[in-house]
């Protein structure tokens, strides 16, 4: 194809956009990285930093026999900038990789802005250049003007789902006579704080939760929640015990000197380097702020909680990738345009970042007139991208990294742990061979 510029555009300074820009620069190619903040913000961003984490501060497991752990190993092989920054700004979270949000975003911003091949342009882009190589990584909070430009280009309507954010509270406001430290089943370090409920306390909390005032969406929106991000009140209305078998399950969490497990538990995860802020794990919510103050203080140990961030609801945008995208992350109808991040239908921080690396590799290859790369389906990244590009277009929904996406092993292995280890071993071998070709 003909490229009418000596640079590649990257639209969006989130996780995927930063990885894409950094990857392209590694090829020695100039990048224009467009980010509309701070001139125009979103309902959930709080700073002008690139790669700001707007939901949880956890990047999930680092264990090698988990899908998330394998994803990180593959990203490390591909030279992930964000993974490097995350490990330098990590906070305690047992086997998970959690970061200090502010330090992480600051470090990524510095690394991007210091790169002589990357020009960061703080302006909203409301059109897609016809004859320039561009990566659209504007994320789930894509502006209306970019959504319209993308819709006009593809001739296909965007799809929408709604995501919810969990509240965060200060550590000093907790009641440590009730809250206890523990890791589930004593696996790893006791990095989580746990709020135990009795039967009576749980039922009082439940009744107040389902009676609280919420930000209501349209009736049709009820089918559009991504499963792992359902608001706590939506889960609760499925039944009185649903929470106890979901985000409030007490299994494996026994308080010190207690004779039995709590009836239910709310876990708190550290969100900053100094351990001053904790987030409520799995407690995304649409409750109005006044009711969040009232209802969440019914959680044992949170009677005097000081909220530094209330839960909120926001619109997420993604395209129907099986219709629109090639496995190279190019648009089928316009091969100089690539998509990356959650707008493609990958779900999760690291998944978004990984897709940014792949889009960056292929945009650079297209710029240099080389054959584009399709990652092996034996790798986690390759399997995820294959899923979003080849799923049933009529029921397409966002997807996290998981072993169920990967090609079956040649021989049947009964034990799940050993089977996952074999998946990981094969994936690392394939990703290493792929990276050598670059």
Wavefront OBJ file of the C-alpha trace (Angstrom):
o trace
v 0.000 0.000 0.000
v 1.026 3.640 -0.330
v 1.716 5.541 2.888
v 1.656 9.328 2.489
v 3.681 10.128 5.609
v 6.982 9.319 7.301
v 5.302 8.352 10.579
v 2.559 6.134 11.983
v -0.419 7.531 13.897
v -1.543 6.007 17.183
v -4.873 7.337 18.433
v -5.283 6.899 22.184
v -2.751 7.073 25.017
v -4.070 4.186 27.089
v -2.419 0.825 27.670
v -2.761 -0.433 24.100
v -1.782 2.888 22.544
v 1.364 3.222 24.657
v 2.475 -0.330 23.865
v 1.785 0.233 20.162
v 3.758 3.490 20.063
v 6.685 1.997 21.985
v 6.765 -1.064 19.717
v 6.743 1.013 16.524
v 9.575 3.178 17.861
v 11.646 0.035 18.433
v 11.493 -0.474 14.662
v 13.077 2.974 14.239
v 9.862 4.516 12.899
v 8.446 7.863 14.009
v 5.115 7.871 15.862
v 2.479 10.516 16.435
v 0.616 9.501 19.585
v -2.678 11.385 19.945
v -4.319 11.724 23.376
v -7.332 13.996 23.935
v -6.748 14.443 27.676
v -6.429 16.836 29.449
v -8.215 19.060 26.923
v -11.124 16.648 26.950
v -11.466 14.110 29.730
v -13.773 11.121 30.294
v -16.220 10.307 33.099
v -13.634 8.116 34.886
v -10.124 9.448 34.180
v -8.660 11.578 36.968
v -5.340 12.762 35.505
v -3.674 13.650 32.231
v -1.178 10.786 32.485
v -0.923 8.186 29.763
v -1.835 4.584 30.643
v -4.029 5.612 33.570
v -5.748 2.629 35.196
v -9.401 3.524 35.712
v -10.773 0.352 37.321
v -8.785 -2.058 39.496
v -5.078 -1.581 40.181
v -4.511 -5.313 39.773
v -3.000 -6.719 36.588
v -3.915 -10.205 37.865
v -1.832 -13.320 38.474
v 1.839 -13.795 37.718
v 1.771 -17.552 38.341
v 3.133 -19.423 35.321
v 0.369 -22.038 35.288
v -2.417 -19.428 34.992
v -3.699 -17.785 31.833
v -2.799 -14.326 33.157
v 0.652 -15.441 34.222
v 1.298 -16.961 30.804
v 0.054 -13.801 29.101
v 2.634 -11.772 31.030
v 5.434 -14.171 30.127
v 4.562 -13.835 26.446
v 4.397 -10.046 26.719
v 7.814 -10.033 28.360
v 9.212 -11.970 25.391
v 7.691 -9.345 23.085
v 9.343 -6.532 25.055
v 6.352 -5.037 26.869
v 6.957 -1.521 28.208
v 3.945 -1.592 30.515
v 4.909 -4.856 32.157
v 8.351 -3.417 32.916
v 6.805 -0.286 34.446
v 4.283 -2.355 36.408
v 6.980 -4.423 38.080
v 8.836 -1.257 39.066
v 5.732 0.245 40.710
v 4.178 -2.893 42.188
v 2.415 -3.076 45.549
v 1.824 -6.233 47.658
v -0.935 -8.457 46.248
v 0.155 -12.066 46.911
v 0.532 -13.865 43.573
v -1.031 -10.998 41.627
v 0.773 -8.070 40.007
v -0.838 -4.933 41.431
v 0.550 -1.427 41.018
v 0.486 2.014 42.522
v -1.841 3.620 39.966
v -0.264 7.066 40.057
v 3.371 5.934 39.986
v 2.653 3.467 37.205
v 0.971 6.031 34.947
v 3.682 8.592 35.683
v 6.429 6.164 34.744
v 4.762 5.106 31.492
v 4.154 8.768 30.598
v 7.791 9.633 31.228
v 9.084 6.707 29.184
v 6.836 7.556 26.230
v 7.525 11.299 26.322
v 11.289 10.758 26.588
v 11.370 8.601 23.456
v 12.787 10.778 20.640
v 10.775 8.888 18.011
v 7.422 9.477 19.712
v 5.609 12.816 19.465
v 2.747 13.066 21.962
v -0.029 15.324 20.664
v -2.539 16.468 23.296
v -5.549 16.952 21.075
v -8.743 15.106 20.164
v -8.749 13.488 16.748
v -12.176 13.309 15.129
v -11.289 11.777 11.766
v -9.314 8.818 10.448
v -6.645 9.720 7.847
v -7.401 7.887 4.618
v -3.831 7.430 3.370
v -1.764 7.157 6.532
v -1.002 4.066 8.588
v -2.904 4.474 11.838
v -3.730 2.450 14.940
v -7.027 3.216 16.666
v -6.562 2.424 20.351
v -8.993 4.917 21.839
v -10.295 2.364 24.294
v -13.675 1.566 25.780
v -14.315 5.276 26.396
v -13.870 6.286 22.770
v -15.242 9.785 22.143
v -18.438 10.226 20.187
v -16.591 11.891 17.292
v -14.126 8.996 16.930
v -16.942 6.462 17.302
v -18.772 8.210 14.474
v -15.621 8.318 12.321
v -15.057 4.603 12.901
v -18.688 3.815 12.197
v -18.576 5.797 8.957
v -15.402 4.002 7.903
v -16.587 0.472 8.684
v -20.238 0.848 7.758
v -21.085 -1.120 10.867
v -22.646 0.103 14.104
v -20.531 -0.030 17.250
v -21.623 -2.298 20.043
v -21.849 -1.149 23.635
v -21.633 -2.656 27.078
v -21.426 -1.031 30.491
v -18.620 -1.368 32.985
v -18.599 -0.500 36.670
v -15.802 0.652 38.994
v -15.288 -0.451 42.603
v -14.865 2.119 45.419
v -11.538 2.766 47.180
v -11.053 3.713 50.834
v -8.201 4.883 53.094
v -6.347 2.312 55.165
v -6.336 4.463 58.315
v -10.135 4.610 58.355
v -10.527 0.830 58.769
v -11.487 -0.879 62.019
v -8.641 -3.333 62.552
v -10.424 -4.931 65.507
v -12.634 -6.572 62.862
v -10.543 -6.597 59.675
v -7.914 -9.342 59.398
v -5.087 -10.073 56.964
v -5.110 -13.351 55.045
v -4.670 -14.926 51.640
v -7.325 -17.412 50.554
v -6.297 -20.929 51.666
v -3.098 -19.291 53.033
v -1.648 -19.296 49.508
v 1.042 -16.638 49.112
v 1.566 -13.679 51.401
v -1.319 -12.367 53.499
v -1.652 -9.233 51.356
v -5.447 -8.908 51.421
v -7.513 -7.348 54.183
v -10.712 -9.238 54.929
v -13.990 -8.023 56.413
v -15.911 -10.968 57.977
v -19.716 -11.099 58.281
v -21.971 -12.963 60.655
v -25.306 -14.277 59.364
v -27.132 -11.277 60.827
v -24.629 -8.727 59.488
v -24.774 -10.217 56.013
v -28.558 -10.133 55.834
v -28.683 -6.512 57.028
v -26.120 -5.554 54.383
v -27.956 -7.496 51.677
v -31.348 -5.922 52.408
v -29.872 -2.415 52.353
v -27.925 -3.131 49.160
v -30.903 -4.270 47.114
v -32.985 -1.362 48.424
v -30.357 1.289 47.598
v -30.779 3.990 44.965
v -28.908 3.217 41.742
v -28.007 4.942 38.529
v -30.442 3.141 36.237
v -29.711 2.209 32.647
v -32.178 1.314 29.926
v -33.883 -2.065 30.103
v -31.973 -3.271 27.052
v -28.654 -2.560 28.824
v -29.205 -5.426 31.259
v -27.915 -7.887 28.663
v -24.786 -5.874 27.956
v -22.804 -6.264 31.208
v -19.497 -8.067 30.805
v -19.808 -11.055 33.157
v -16.766 -10.386 35.373
v -17.626 -6.680 35.782
v -21.255 -6.924 36.851
v -22.263 -4.319 39.446
v -22.575 -5.777 42.933
v -26.258 -4.889 43.091
v -26.979 -6.738 39.834
v -25.365 -9.869 41.292
v -27.277 -9.440 44.560
v -30.668 -9.281 42.874
v -30.091 -12.768 41.458
v -30.651 -14.189 44.951
v -29.817 -13.679 48.619
v -26.870 -16.114 48.559
v -25.433 -15.152 45.168
v -22.860 -12.811 46.701
v -21.702 -15.513 49.130
v -20.830 -17.734 46.194
v -19.311 -14.852 44.236
v -17.246 -11.844 45.342
v -18.125 -12.377 49.039
v -17.326 -16.073 49.264
v -15.718 -16.872 52.639
v -14.120 -20.196 51.659
v -10.460 -20.421 52.650
v -10.542 -17.239 54.755
v -10.533 -18.045 58.479
v -9.974 -15.182 60.951
v -7.227 -15.665 63.579
v -8.406 -17.591 66.645
v -11.831 -18.174 65.077
v -13.483 -21.574 65.355
v -15.310 -21.356 62.030
v -15.359 -19.501 58.741
v -17.268 -16.190 58.463
v -20.703 -16.306 56.848
v -19.388 -13.992 54.098
v -16.279 -11.883 53.470
v -15.431 -8.674 51.608
v -11.781 -8.500 50.551
v -9.753 -5.284 50.279
v -6.726 -5.023 47.985
v -3.879 -2.517 48.374
v -3.850 0.062 45.570
v -0.839 2.283 46.286
v 2.834 1.721 47.051
v 2.567 2.940 50.639
v -0.521 0.928 51.538
v -2.677 3.965 52.232
v -5.530 3.145 49.841
v -7.460 -0.128 49.473
v -10.074 -1.122 46.917
v -13.104 -3.349 47.517
v -12.459 -6.458 45.438
v -15.307 -7.309 43.066
v -17.469 -4.428 44.329
v -18.151 -2.517 41.124
v -21.319 -0.531 41.667
v -23.812 1.960 40.224
v -25.118 3.042 43.638
v -25.505 6.763 44.023
v -22.720 8.189 46.147
v -24.897 8.930 49.173
v -26.057 5.326 49.326
v -22.498 4.076 48.812
v -21.540 5.978 51.954
v -24.409 4.436 53.891
v -24.552 0.855 52.576
v -20.826 0.119 52.326
v -20.297 1.256 55.920
v -22.448 -1.724 56.943
v -19.482 -3.909 55.982
v -17.780 -4.956 59.249
v -14.602 -2.913 59.654
v -15.782 -0.153 57.305
v -18.050 1.626 59.799
v -15.974 4.812 59.518
v -14.609 4.286 56.011
v -13.159 7.305 54.250
v -13.856 7.035 50.511
v -11.194 8.349 48.149
v -12.970 7.037 45.065
v -16.635 6.115 44.741
v -17.827 3.384 42.451
v -19.265 4.560 39.158
v -20.724 3.385 35.880
v -19.518 4.224 32.396
v -20.110 3.245 28.809
v -17.627 0.945 27.131
v -17.399 0.691 23.360
v -16.181 -2.194 21.230
v -16.582 -3.215 17.611
v -17.815 -6.466 16.145
v -14.319 -7.757 15.432
v -15.333 -10.995 13.656
v -16.909 -8.810 10.964
v -14.283 -6.070 10.850
v -10.825 -7.373 11.753
v -8.142 -9.574 10.239
v -5.938 -11.609 12.636
v -3.264 -8.953 11.985
v -5.650 -6.447 13.649
v -6.126 -4.629 10.330
v -9.565 -3.533 9.229
v -10.723 -5.820 6.435
v -11.963 -2.922 4.330
v -8.982 -0.606 4.966
v -5.667 -2.374 5.483
v -3.756 0.731 6.589
v -5.998 1.040 9.667
v -5.374 -1.157 12.717
v -7.373 -1.495 15.935
v -5.970 -2.355 19.357
v -7.103 -2.559 22.961
v -10.547 -2.992 24.437
v -12.222 -1.462 21.411
v -11.407 -4.763 19.638
v -13.226 -6.848 22.239
v -10.270 -8.033 24.291
v -11.121 -7.560 27.958
v -8.557 -6.706 30.612
v -5.544 -4.497 31.165
v -2.860 -6.917 29.993
v -4.968 -8.246 27.143
v -5.374 -4.686 25.851
v -1.673 -3.972 26.195
v -0.754 -7.214 24.404
v -2.981 -6.351 21.460
v -1.236 -2.980 21.284
v 2.122 -4.708 20.900
v 0.793 -6.856 18.053
v -0.825 -3.896 16.286
v 2.443 -1.994 16.645
v 4.459 -4.849 15.143
v 2.163 -5.147 12.149
v 1.824 -1.412 11.554
v 5.623 -1.192 11.497
v 5.878 -4.138 9.130
v 3.316 -2.581 6.799
v 5.262 0.712 6.896
v 8.431 -1.155 5.853
v 6.698 -3.168 3.145
v 7.170 -6.492 4.943
v 4.807 -9.429 5.374
v 2.586 -8.965 8.390
v 2.681 -11.319 11.362
v -0.022 -13.599 12.719
v 0.838 -14.968 16.140
v 0.691 -18.756 16.620
v -2.594 -20.005 18.048
v -0.512 -22.074 20.469
v 0.298 -18.828 22.314
v -2.113 -17.073 24.665
v -1.927 -13.783 22.760
v -2.400 -15.543 19.430
v -5.345 -17.582 20.709
v -7.051 -14.480 22.112
v -6.678 -12.498 18.887
v -7.841 -15.491 16.880
v -10.947 -15.653 19.066
v -11.952 -12.016 18.581
v -11.435 -12.250 14.819
v -13.176 -15.580 14.181
v -16.015 -15.798 16.732
v -19.686 -15.986 15.869
v -20.419 -12.402 14.838
v -24.039 -12.651 15.995
v -23.136 -13.261 19.662
v -19.682 -11.677 19.940
v -18.782 -10.441 23.433
v -15.505 -9.267 25.049
v -13.092 -11.971 26.184
v -10.286 -12.311 28.726
v -7.231 -14.507 28.262
v -8.031 -18.101 29.277
v -6.768 -21.589 28.510
v -10.075 -22.528 26.913
v -9.097 -20.435 23.873
v -5.943 -22.376 23.124
v -5.449 -25.222 20.664
v -5.785 -28.626 22.362
v -2.616 -30.439 23.344
v -1.651 -33.423 21.142
v -2.054 -35.843 24.064
v -4.805 -35.793 26.703
v -3.629 -34.753 30.183
v -6.048 -35.382 33.054
v -4.789 -33.066 35.795
v -5.725 -29.415 35.226
v -2.536 -28.047 36.804
v -0.290 -30.259 34.692
v -2.372 -29.538 31.584
v -2.011 -25.787 32.119
v 1.726 -26.192 32.652
v 1.981 -27.994 29.308
v -0.054 -25.259 27.620
v 2.345 -22.687 29.067
v 5.452 -24.653 28.079
v 4.248 -24.969 24.479
v 3.184 -21.315 24.341
v 6.516 -19.975 25.601
v 8.378 -22.088 23.045
v 6.168 -20.806 20.203
v 6.321 -17.189 21.332
v 10.110 -17.340 21.643
v 10.390 -18.707 18.105
v 7.997 -16.027 16.848
v 9.957 -13.216 18.523
v 13.184 -14.406 16.904
v 11.601 -13.881 13.467
v 11.105 -10.208 14.316
l 1 2 3 4 5 6 7 8 9 10 11 12 13 14 15 16 17 18 19 20 21 22 23 24 25 26 27 28 29 30 31 32 33 34 35 36 37 38 39 40 41 42 43 44 45 46 47 48 49 50 51 52 53 54 55 56 57 58 59 60 61 62 63 64 65 66 67 68 69 70 71 72 73 74 75 76 77 78 79 80 81 82 83 84 85 86 87 88 89 90 91 92 93 94 95 96 97 98 99 100 101 102 103 104 105 106 107 108 109 110 111 112 113 114 115 116 117 118 119 120 121 122 123 124 125 126 127 128 129 130 131 132 133 134 135 136 137 138 139 140 141 142 143 144 145 146 147 148 149 150 151 152 153 154 155 156 157 158 159 160 161 162 163 164 165 166 167 168 169 170 171 172 173 174 175 176 177 178 179 180 181 182 183 184 185 186 187 188 189 190 191 192 193 194 195 196 197 198 199 200 201 202 203 204 205 206 207 208 209 210 211 212 213 214 215 216 217 218 219 220 221 222 223 224 225 226 227 228 229 230 231 232 233 234 235 236 237 238 239 240 241 242 243 244 245 246 247 248 249 250 251 252 253 254 255 256 257 258 259 260 261 262 263 264 265 266 267 268 269 270 271 272 273 274 275 276 277 278 279 280 281 282 283 284 285 286 287 288 289 290 291 292 293 294 295 296 297 298 299 300 301 302 303 304 305 306 307 308 309 310 311 312 313 314 315 316 317 318 319 320 321 322 323 324 325 326 327 328 329 330 331 332 333 334 335 336 337 338 339 340 341 342 343 344 345 346 347 348 349 350 351 352 353 354 355 356 357 358 359 360 361 362 363 364 365 366 367 368 369 370 371 372 373 374 375 376 377 378 379 380 381 382 383 384 385 386 387 388 389 390 391 392 393 394 395 396 397 398 399 400 401 402 403 404 405 406 407 408 409 410 411 412 413 414 415 416 417 418 419 420 421 422 423 424 425 426 427 428 429 430 431 432 433 434 435 436 437 438
